[in-house]
């Protein structure tokens, strides 16, 4: 899967902060790991919904 560009990141609905996984491919506890190799943290005012297919909770 391609790495997301800043334009792609702006189109993601939900989430607040993003970062990249560590060298083992893991995100911080409670963050969402996306197939595009980024980690997203939920924001209470703009949550990532569980049915969103692009990320899974770690």
mmJSON file of the N, C-alpha and C atoms, coordinates in Angstrom:
{"data_MODEL":{"atom_site":{
"group_PDB":["ATOM","ATOM","ATOM","ATOM","ATOM","ATOM","ATOM","ATOM","ATOM","ATOM","ATOM","ATOM","ATOM","ATOM","ATOM","ATOM","ATOM","ATOM","ATOM","ATOM","ATOM","ATOM","ATOM","ATOM","ATOM","ATOM","ATOM","ATOM","ATOM","ATOM","ATOM","ATOM","ATOM","ATOM","ATOM","ATOM","ATOM","ATOM","ATOM","ATOM","ATOM","ATOM","ATOM","ATOM","ATOM","ATOM","ATOM","ATOM","ATOM","ATOM","ATOM","ATOM","ATOM","ATOM","ATOM","ATOM","ATOM","ATOM","ATOM","ATOM","ATOM","ATOM","ATOM","ATOM","ATOM","ATOM","ATOM","ATOM","ATOM","ATOM","ATOM","ATOM","ATOM","ATOM","ATOM","ATOM","ATOM","ATOM","ATOM","ATOM","ATOM","ATOM","ATOM","ATOM","ATOM","ATOM","ATOM","ATOM","ATOM","ATOM","ATOM","ATOM","ATOM","ATOM","ATOM","ATOM","ATOM","ATOM","ATOM","ATOM","ATOM","ATOM","ATOM","ATOM","ATOM","ATOM","ATOM","ATOM","ATOM","ATOM","ATOM","ATOM","ATOM","ATOM","ATOM","ATOM","ATOM","ATOM","ATOM","ATOM","ATOM","ATOM","ATOM","ATOM","ATOM","ATOM","ATOM","ATOM","ATOM","ATOM","ATOM","ATOM","ATOM","ATOM","ATOM","ATOM","ATOM","ATOM","ATOM","ATOM","ATOM","ATOM","ATOM","ATOM","ATOM","ATOM","ATOM","ATOM","ATOM","ATOM","ATOM","ATOM","ATOM","ATOM","ATOM","ATOM","ATOM","ATOM","ATOM","ATOM","ATOM","ATOM","ATOM","ATOM","ATOM","ATOM","ATOM","ATOM","ATOM","ATOM","ATOM","ATOM","ATOM","ATOM"],
"id":[1,2,3,4,5,6,7,8,9,10,11,12,13,14,15,16,17,18,19,20,21,22,23,24,25,26,27,28,29,30,31,32,33,34,35,36,37,38,39,40,41,42,43,44,45,46,47,48,49,50,51,52,53,54,55,56,57,58,59,60,61,62,63,64,65,66,67,68,69,70,71,72,73,74,75,76,77,78,79,80,81,82,83,84,85,86,87,88,89,90,91,92,93,94,95,96,97,98,99,100,101,102,103,104,105,106,107,108,109,110,111,112,113,114,115,116,117,118,119,120,121,122,123,124,125,126,127,128,129,130,131,132,133,134,135,136,137,138,139,140,141,142,143,144,145,146,147,148,149,150,151,152,153,154,155,156,157,158,159,160,161,162,163,164,165,166,167,168,169,170,171,172,173,174],
"type_symbol":["N","C","C","N","C","C","N","C","C","N","C","C","N","C","C","N","C","C","N","C","C","N","C","C","N","C","C","N","C","C","N","C","C","N","C","C","N","C","C","N","C","C","N","C","C","N","C","C","N","C","C","N","C","C","N","C","C","N","C","C","N","C","C","N","C","C","N","C","C","N","C","C","N","C","C","N","C","C","N","C","C","N","C","C","N","C","C","N","C","C","N","C","C","N","C","C","N","C","C","N","C","C","N","C","C","N","C","C","N","C","C","N","C","C","N","C","C","N","C","C","N","C","C","N","C","C","N","C","C","N","C","C","N","C","C","N","C","C","N","C","C","N","C","C","N","C","C","N","C","C","N","C","C","N","C","C","N","C","C","N","C","C","N","C","C","N","C","C","N","C","C","N","C","C"],
"label_atom_id":["N","CA","C","N","CA","C","N","CA","C","N","CA","C","N","CA","C","N","CA","C","N","CA","C","N","CA","C","N","CA","C","N","CA","C","N","CA","C","N","CA","C","N","CA","C","N","CA","C","N","CA","C","N","CA","C","N","CA","C","N","CA","C","N","CA","C","N","CA","C","N","CA","C","N","CA","C","N","CA","C","N","CA","C","N","CA","C","N","CA","C","N","CA","C","N","CA","C","N","CA","C","N","CA","C","N","CA","C","N","CA","C","N","CA","C","N","CA","C","N","CA","C","N","CA","C","N","CA","C","N","CA","C","N","CA","C","N","CA","C","N","CA","C","N","CA","C","N","CA","C","N","CA","C","N","CA","C","N","CA","C","N","CA","C","N","CA","C","N","CA","C","N","CA","C","N","CA","C","N","CA","C","N","CA","C","N","CA","C","N","CA","C","N","CA","C","N","CA","C","N","CA","C"],
"label_alt_id":[null,null,null,null,null,null,null,null,null,null,null,null,null,null,null,null,null,null,null,null,null,null,null,null,null,null,null,null,null,null,null,null,null,null,null,null,null,null,null,null,null,null,null,null,null,null,null,null,null,null,null,null,null,null,null,null,null,null,null,null,null,null,null,null,null,null,null,null,null,null,null,null,null,null,null,null,null,null,null,null,null,null,null,null,null,null,null,null,null,null,null,null,null,null,null,null,null,null,null,null,null,null,null,null,null,null,null,null,null,null,null,null,null,null,null,null,null,null,null,null,null,null,null,null,null,null,null,null,null,null,null,null,null,null,null,null,null,null,null,null,null,null,null,null,null,null,null,null,null,null,null,null,null,null,null,null,null,null,null,null,null,null,null,null,null,null,null,null,null,null,null,null,null,null],
"label_comp_id":["UNK","UNK","UNK","UNK","UNK","UNK","UNK","UNK","UNK","UNK","UNK","UNK","UNK","UNK","UNK","UNK","UNK","UNK","UNK","UNK","UNK","UNK","UNK","UNK","UNK","UNK","UNK","UNK","UNK","UNK","UNK","UNK","UNK","UNK","UNK","UNK","UNK","UNK","UNK","UNK","UNK","UNK","UNK","UNK","UNK","UNK","UNK","UNK","UNK","UNK","UNK","UNK","UNK","UNK","UNK","UNK","UNK","UNK","UNK","UNK","UNK","UNK","UNK","UNK","UNK","UNK","UNK","UNK","UNK","UNK","UNK","UNK","UNK","UNK","UNK","UNK","UNK","UNK","UNK","UNK","UNK","UNK","UNK","UNK","UNK","UNK","UNK","UNK","UNK","UNK","UNK","UNK","UNK","UNK","UNK","UNK","UNK","UNK","UNK","UNK","UNK","UNK","UNK","UNK","UNK","UNK","UNK","UNK","UNK","UNK","UNK","UNK","UNK","UNK","UNK","UNK","UNK","UNK","UNK","UNK","UNK","UNK","UNK","UNK","UNK","UNK","UNK","UNK","UNK","UNK","UNK","UNK","UNK","UNK","UNK","UNK","UNK","UNK","UNK","UNK","UNK","UNK","UNK","UNK","UNK","UNK","UNK","UNK","UNK","UNK","UNK","UNK","UNK","UNK","UNK","UNK","UNK","UNK","UNK","UNK","UNK","UNK","UNK","UNK","UNK","UNK","UNK","UNK","UNK","UNK","UNK","UNK","UNK","UNK"],
"label_asym_id":["A","A","A","A","A","A","A","A","A","A","A","A","A","A","A","A","A","A","A","A","A","A","A","A","A","A","A","A","A","A","A","A","A","A","A","A","A","A","A","A","A","A","A","A","A","A","A","A","A","A","A","A","A","A","A","A","A","A","A","A","A","A","A","A","A","A","A","A","A","A","A","A","A","A","A","A","A","A","A","A","A","A","A","A","A","A","A","A","A","A","A","A","A","A","A","A","A","A","A","A","A","A","A","A","A","A","A","A","A","A","A","A","A","A","A","A","A","A","A","A","A","A","A","A","A","A","A","A","A","A","A","A","A","A","A","A","A","A","A","A","A","A","A","A","A","A","A","A","A","A","A","A","A","A","A","A","A","A","A","A","A","A","A","A","A","A","A","A","A","A","A","A","A","A"],
"label_entity_id":["1","1","1","1","1","1","1","1","1","1","1","1","1","1","1","1","1","1","1","1","1","1","1","1","1","1","1","1","1","1","1","1","1","1","1","1","1","1","1","1","1","1","1","1","1","1","1","1","1","1","1","1","1","1","1","1","1","1","1","1","1","1","1","1","1","1","1","1","1","1","1","1","1","1","1","1","1","1","1","1","1","1","1","1","1","1","1","1","1","1","1","1","1","1","1","1","1","1","1","1","1","1","1","1","1","1","1","1","1","1","1","1","1","1","1","1","1","1","1","1","1","1","1","1","1","1","1","1","1","1","1","1","1","1","1","1","1","1","1","1","1","1","1","1","1","1","1","1","1","1","1","1","1","1","1","1","1","1","1","1","1","1","1","1","1","1","1","1","1","1","1","1","1","1"],
"label_seq_id":[1,1,1,2,2,2,3,3,3,4,4,4,5,5,5,6,6,6,7,7,7,8,8,8,9,9,9,10,10,10,11,11,11,12,12,12,13,13,13,14,14,14,15,15,15,16,16,16,17,17,17,18,18,18,19,19,19,20,20,20,21,21,21,22,22,22,23,23,23,24,24,24,25,25,25,26,26,26,27,27,27,28,28,28,29,29,29,30,30,30,31,31,31,32,32,32,33,33,33,34,34,34,35,35,35,36,36,36,37,37,37,38,38,38,39,39,39,40,40,40,41,41,41,42,42,42,43,43,43,44,44,44,45,45,45,46,46,46,47,47,47,48,48,48,49,49,49,50,50,50,51,51,51,52,52,52,53,53,53,54,54,54,55,55,55,56,56,56,57,57,57,58,58,58],
"pdbx_PDB_ins_code":[null,null,null,null,null,null,null,null,null,null,null,null,null,null,null,null,null,null,null,null,null,null,null,null,null,null,null,null,null,null,null,null,null,null,null,null,null,null,null,null,null,null,null,null,null,null,null,null,null,null,null,null,null,null,null,null,null,null,null,null,null,null,null,null,null,null,null,null,null,null,null,null,null,null,null,null,null,null,null,null,null,null,null,null,null,null,null,null,null,null,null,null,null,null,null,null,null,null,null,null,null,null,null,null,null,null,null,null,null,null,null,null,null,null,null,null,null,null,null,null,null,null,null,null,null,null,null,null,null,null,null,null,null,null,null,null,null,null,null,null,null,null,null,null,null,null,null,null,null,null,null,null,null,null,null,null,null,null,null,null,null,null,null,null,null,null,null,null,null,null,null,null,null,null],
"Cartn_x":[0.841,0.0,0.889,0.468,1.265,1.229,2.292,2.347,1.439,0.685,-0.255,0.471,-0.049,0.465,-0.292,0.172,-0.547,-1.964,-2.143,-3.477,-4.376,-3.832,-4.595,-4.977,-4.037,-4.298,-5.417,-5.519,-6.569,-7.955,-8.033,-9.318,-9.852,-9.025,-9.47,-10.478,-11.626,-12.673,-12.418,-12.299,-12.013,-10.529,-10.228,-8.84,-8.391,-7.265,-6.768,-5.281,-4.515,-3.071,-2.697,-1.603,-1.088,0.418,0.952,2.382,2.652,3.89,4.251,4.585,4.35,4.643,6.136,6.455,7.859,8.497,9.774,10.495,9.914,9.127,8.472,7.077,6.646,5.332,4.196,4.517,3.498,3.206,1.942,1.528,1.49,1.351,1.17,-0.14,-0.243,-1.505,-2.667,-3.788,-4.971,-5.022,-3.947,-3.926,-4.437,-4.811,-5.281,-4.167,-3.895,-2.912,-3.639,-3.231,-3.862,-3.031,-3.674,-2.949,-1.904,-2.056,-1.102,0.109,0.307,1.474,1.517,0.364,0.328,-0.479,-0.277,-1.034,-1.88,-3.156,-4.067,-4.548,-4.686,-5.246,-6.605,-7.587,-8.944,-8.996,-9.901,-10.214,-11.676,-12.012,-13.397,-14.43,-14.063,-15.011,-15.108,-14.166,-14.129,-13.607,-14.366,-13.855,-13.75,-12.862,-12.766,-13.828,-14.698,-15.774,-15.253,-15.758,-15.299,-15.539,-16.545,-16.825,-15.922,-15.093,-14.16,-13.18,-13.082,-12.264,-10.767,-10.367,-8.967,-8.059,-8.611,-7.788,-8.339,-7.449,-7.874,-7.224,-7.944,-7.427,-6.362,-5.272,-4.191,-4.279],
"Cartn_y":[-1.172,0.0,1.238,2.266,3.492,4.286,5.051,5.92,7.117,7.517,8.626,9.961,10.811,12.171,13.075,14.315,15.26,15.48,15.487,15.658,14.487,13.268,12.083,12.163,12.597,12.677,13.65,14.732,15.725,15.174,14.141,13.582,12.551,12.107,11.11,11.747,11.117,11.592,10.988,11.812,11.328,11.382,11.236,11.283,12.701,12.806,14.115,14.195,13.368,13.345,12.136,12.247,11.076,11.024,9.831,9.597,8.301,7.9,6.677,5.584,4.32,3.22,3.142,2.452,2.25,1.259,0.947,0.081,-1.323,-1.732,-3.043,-2.991,-1.805,-1.657,-1.488,-1.116,-0.962,0.505,0.775,2.111,2.137,3.333,3.471,2.793,2.29,1.689,2.675,2.204,3.046,3.796,3.772,4.425,3.438,3.935,3.105,2.963,1.719,1.455,1.386,2.214,2.258,1.465,0.849,0.082,0.909,2.211,3.072,3.399,2.64,2.773,4.081,4.527,5.653,5.238,5.932,5.708,6.944,6.748,7.854,7.753,8.908,8.979,9.635,9.025,9.577,10.948,11.768,13.052,12.963,13.348,13.198,13.916,15.032,15.785,15.258,14.421,13.913,12.476,11.54,10.185,9.366,8.389,7.395,6.354,6.094,5.125,3.705,2.742,1.355,0.759,1.251,0.693,1.26,2.255,2.789,1.684,1.354,0.222,0.513,1.788,2.091,1.932,1.754,1.644,0.588,0.012,-0.932,-0.525,-0.679,-0.265,-1.247,-0.712,-1.574,-1.697],
"Cartn_z":[0.0,0.0,0.0,-0.715,-0.814,0.484,0.715,1.887,1.64,2.656,2.501,2.386,1.537,1.41,2.374,2.533,3.395,2.881,1.565,0.981,1.375,1.331,1.738,3.212,4.053,5.487,5.803,5.054,5.29,4.964,4.122,3.713,4.701,5.643,6.614,7.55,7.677,8.579,9.954,10.949,12.291,12.586,13.848,14.257,14.552,15.168,15.541,15.299,15.976,15.788,14.95,14.219,13.517,13.672,13.62,13.677,12.922,12.876,12.17,13.181,12.821,13.747,14.073,15.164,15.516,14.542,14.77,13.825,13.738,14.737,14.714,14.103,13.673,13.058,14.047,15.28,16.32,16.603,16.923,17.354,18.878,19.431,20.876,21.27,22.511,22.964,22.838,22.297,22.13,20.812,20.046,18.738,17.699,16.536,15.432,14.407,13.997,12.955,11.622,10.689,9.37,8.371,7.374,6.366,5.622,5.6,4.901,5.775,6.846,7.718,8.491,8.989,9.916,11.139,12.235,13.461,13.722,14.035,14.337,15.774,16.428,17.772,17.672,18.319,18.335,18.987,18.503,19.13,19.542,20.779,21.25,20.383,19.784,18.96,17.534,17.122,15.753,15.783,16.374,16.579,15.294,15.353,14.285,14.599,13.656,13.889,13.697,14.487,14.373,12.987,12.278,10.949,9.859,10.18,9.189,8.796,7.521,7.102,7.032,7.111,6.853,8.065,9.26,10.463,11.405,12.212,13.243,14.559,15.64,16.955,17.427,17.994,18.498,19.993],
"occupancy":[1.0,1.0,1.0,1.0,1.0,1.0,1.0,1.0,1.0,1.0,1.0,1.0,1.0,1.0,1.0,1.0,1.0,1.0,1.0,1.0,1.0,1.0,1.0,1.0,1.0,1.0,1.0,1.0,1.0,1.0,1.0,1.0,1.0,1.0,1.0,1.0,1.0,1.0,1.0,1.0,1.0,1.0,1.0,1.0,1.0,1.0,1.0,1.0,1.0,1.0,1.0,1.0,1.0,1.0,1.0,1.0,1.0,1.0,1.0,1.0,1.0,1.0,1.0,1.0,1.0,1.0,1.0,1.0,1.0,1.0,1.0,1.0,1.0,1.0,1.0,1.0,1.0,1.0,1.0,1.0,1.0,1.0,1.0,1.0,1.0,1.0,1.0,1.0,1.0,1.0,1.0,1.0,1.0,1.0,1.0,1.0,1.0,1.0,1.0,1.0,1.0,1.0,1.0,1.0,1.0,1.0,1.0,1.0,1.0,1.0,1.0,1.0,1.0,1.0,1.0,1.0,1.0,1.0,1.0,1.0,1.0,1.0,1.0,1.0,1.0,1.0,1.0,1.0,1.0,1.0,1.0,1.0,1.0,1.0,1.0,1.0,1.0,1.0,1.0,1.0,1.0,1.0,1.0,1.0,1.0,1.0,1.0,1.0,1.0,1.0,1.0,1.0,1.0,1.0,1.0,1.0,1.0,1.0,1.0,1.0,1.0,1.0,1.0,1.0,1.0,1.0,1.0,1.0,1.0,1.0,1.0,1.0,1.0,1.0],
"B_iso_or_equiv":[0.0,0.0,0.0,0.0,0.0,0.0,0.0,0.0,0.0,0.0,0.0,0.0,0.0,0.0,0.0,0.0,0.0,0.0,0.0,0.0,0.0,0.0,0.0,0.0,0.0,0.0,0.0,0.0,0.0,0.0,0.0,0.0,0.0,0.0,0.0,0.0,0.0,0.0,0.0,0.0,0.0,0.0,0.0,0.0,0.0,0.0,0.0,0.0,0.0,0.0,0.0,0.0,0.0,0.0,0.0,0.0,0.0,0.0,0.0,0.0,0.0,0.0,0.0,0.0,0.0,0.0,0.0,0.0,0.0,0.0,0.0,0.0,0.0,0.0,0.0,0.0,0.0,0.0,0.0,0.0,0.0,0.0,0.0,0.0,0.0,0.0,0.0,0.0,0.0,0.0,0.0,0.0,0.0,0.0,0.0,0.0,0.0,0.0,0.0,0.0,0.0,0.0,0.0,0.0,0.0,0.0,0.0,0.0,0.0,0.0,0.0,0.0,0.0,0.0,0.0,0.0,0.0,0.0,0.0,0.0,0.0,0.0,0.0,0.0,0.0,0.0,0.0,0.0,0.0,0.0,0.0,0.0,0.0,0.0,0.0,0.0,0.0,0.0,0.0,0.0,0.0,0.0,0.0,0.0,0.0,0.0,0.0,0.0,0.0,0.0,0.0,0.0,0.0,0.0,0.0,0.0,0.0,0.0,0.0,0.0,0.0,0.0,0.0,0.0,0.0,0.0,0.0,0.0,0.0,0.0,0.0,0.0,0.0,0.0],
"pdbx_formal_charge":[null,null,null,null,null,null,null,null,null,null,null,null,null,null,null,null,null,null,null,null,null,null,null,null,null,null,null,null,null,null,null,null,null,null,null,null,null,null,null,null,null,null,null,null,null,null,null,null,null,null,null,null,null,null,null,null,null,null,null,null,null,null,null,null,null,null,null,null,null,null,null,null,null,null,null,null,null,null,null,null,null,null,null,null,null,null,null,null,null,null,null,null,null,null,null,null,null,null,null,null,null,null,null,null,null,null,null,null,null,null,null,null,null,null,null,null,null,null,null,null,null,null,null,null,null,null,null,null,null,null,null,null,null,null,null,null,null,null,null,null,null,null,null,null,null,null,null,null,null,null,null,null,null,null,null,null,null,null,null,null,null,null,null,null,null,null,null,null,null,null,null,null,null,null],
"auth_seq_id":[1,1,1,2,2,2,3,3,3,4,4,4,5,5,5,6,6,6,7,7,7,8,8,8,9,9,9,10,10,10,11,11,11,12,12,12,13,13,13,14,14,14,15,15,15,16,16,16,17,17,17,18,18,18,19,19,19,20,20,20,21,21,21,22,22,22,23,23,23,24,24,24,25,25,25,26,26,26,27,27,27,28,28,28,29,29,29,30,30,30,31,31,31,32,32,32,33,33,33,34,34,34,35,35,35,36,36,36,37,37,37,38,38,38,39,39,39,40,40,40,41,41,41,42,42,42,43,43,43,44,44,44,45,45,45,46,46,46,47,47,47,48,48,48,49,49,49,50,50,50,51,51,51,52,52,52,53,53,53,54,54,54,55,55,55,56,56,56,57,57,57,58,58,58],
"auth_comp_id":["UNK","UNK","UNK","UNK","UNK","UNK","UNK","UNK","UNK","UNK","UNK","UNK","UNK","UNK","UNK","UNK","UNK","UNK","UNK","UNK","UNK","UNK","UNK","UNK","UNK","UNK","UNK","UNK","UNK","UNK","UNK","UNK","UNK","UNK","UNK","UNK","UNK","UNK","UNK","UNK","UNK","UNK","UNK","UNK","UNK","UNK","UNK","UNK","UNK","UNK","UNK","UNK","UNK","UNK","UNK","UNK","UNK","UNK","UNK","UNK","UNK","UNK","UNK","UNK","UNK","UNK","UNK","UNK","UNK","UNK","UNK","UNK","UNK","UNK","UNK","UNK","UNK","UNK","UNK","UNK","UNK","UNK","UNK","UNK","UNK","UNK","UNK","UNK","UNK","UNK","UNK","UNK","UNK","UNK","UNK","UNK","UNK","UNK","UNK","UNK","UNK","UNK","UNK","UNK","UNK","UNK","UNK","UNK","UNK","UNK","UNK","UNK","UNK","UNK","UNK","UNK","UNK","UNK","UNK","UNK","UNK","UNK","UNK","UNK","UNK","UNK","UNK","UNK","UNK","UNK","UNK","UNK","UNK","UNK","UNK","UNK","UNK","UNK","UNK","UNK","UNK","UNK","UNK","UNK","UNK","UNK","UNK","UNK","UNK","UNK","UNK","UNK","UNK","UNK","UNK","UNK","UNK","UNK","UNK","UNK","UNK","UNK","UNK","UNK","UNK","UNK","UNK","UNK","UNK","UNK","UNK","UNK","UNK","UNK"],
"auth_asym_id":["A","A","A","A","A","A","A","A","A","A","A","A","A","A","A","A","A","A","A","A","A","A","A","A","A","A","A","A","A","A","A","A","A","A","A","A","A","A","A","A","A","A","A","A","A","A","A","A","A","A","A","A","A","A","A","A","A","A","A","A","A","A","A","A","A","A","A","A","A","A","A","A","A","A","A","A","A","A","A","A","A","A","A","A","A","A","A","A","A","A","A","A","A","A","A","A","A","A","A","A","A","A","A","A","A","A","A","A","A","A","A","A","A","A","A","A","A","A","A","A","A","A","A","A","A","A","A","A","A","A","A","A","A","A","A","A","A","A","A","A","A","A","A","A","A","A","A","A","A","A","A","A","A","A","A","A","A","A","A","A","A","A","A","A","A","A","A","A","A","A","A","A","A","A"],
"auth_atom_id":["N","CA","C","N","CA","C","N","CA","C","N","CA","C","N","CA","C","N","CA","C","N","CA","C","N","CA","C","N","CA","C","N","CA","C","N","CA","C","N","CA","C","N","CA","C","N","CA","C","N","CA","C","N","CA","C","N","CA","C","N","CA","C","N","CA","C","N","CA","C","N","CA","C","N","CA","C","N","CA","C","N","CA","C","N","CA","C","N","CA","C","N","CA","C","N","CA","C","N","CA","C","N","CA","C","N","CA","C","N","CA","C","N","CA","C","N","CA","C","N","CA","C","N","CA","C","N","CA","C","N","CA","C","N","CA","C","N","CA","C","N","CA","C","N","CA","C","N","CA","C","N","CA","C","N","CA","C","N","CA","C","N","CA","C","N","CA","C","N","CA","C","N","CA","C","N","CA","C","N","CA","C","N","CA","C","N","CA","C","N","CA","C","N","CA","C","N","CA","C","N","CA","C"],
"pdbx_PDB_model_num":[1,1,1,1,1,1,1,1,1,1,1,1,1,1,1,1,1,1,1,1,1,1,1,1,1,1,1,1,1,1,1,1,1,1,1,1,1,1,1,1,1,1,1,1,1,1,1,1,1,1,1,1,1,1,1,1,1,1,1,1,1,1,1,1,1,1,1,1,1,1,1,1,1,1,1,1,1,1,1,1,1,1,1,1,1,1,1,1,1,1,1,1,1,1,1,1,1,1,1,1,1,1,1,1,1,1,1,1,1,1,1,1,1,1,1,1,1,1,1,1,1,1,1,1,1,1,1,1,1,1,1,1,1,1,1,1,1,1,1,1,1,1,1,1,1,1,1,1,1,1,1,1,1,1,1,1,1,1,1,1,1,1,1,1,1,1,1,1,1,1,1,1,1,1]
}}}
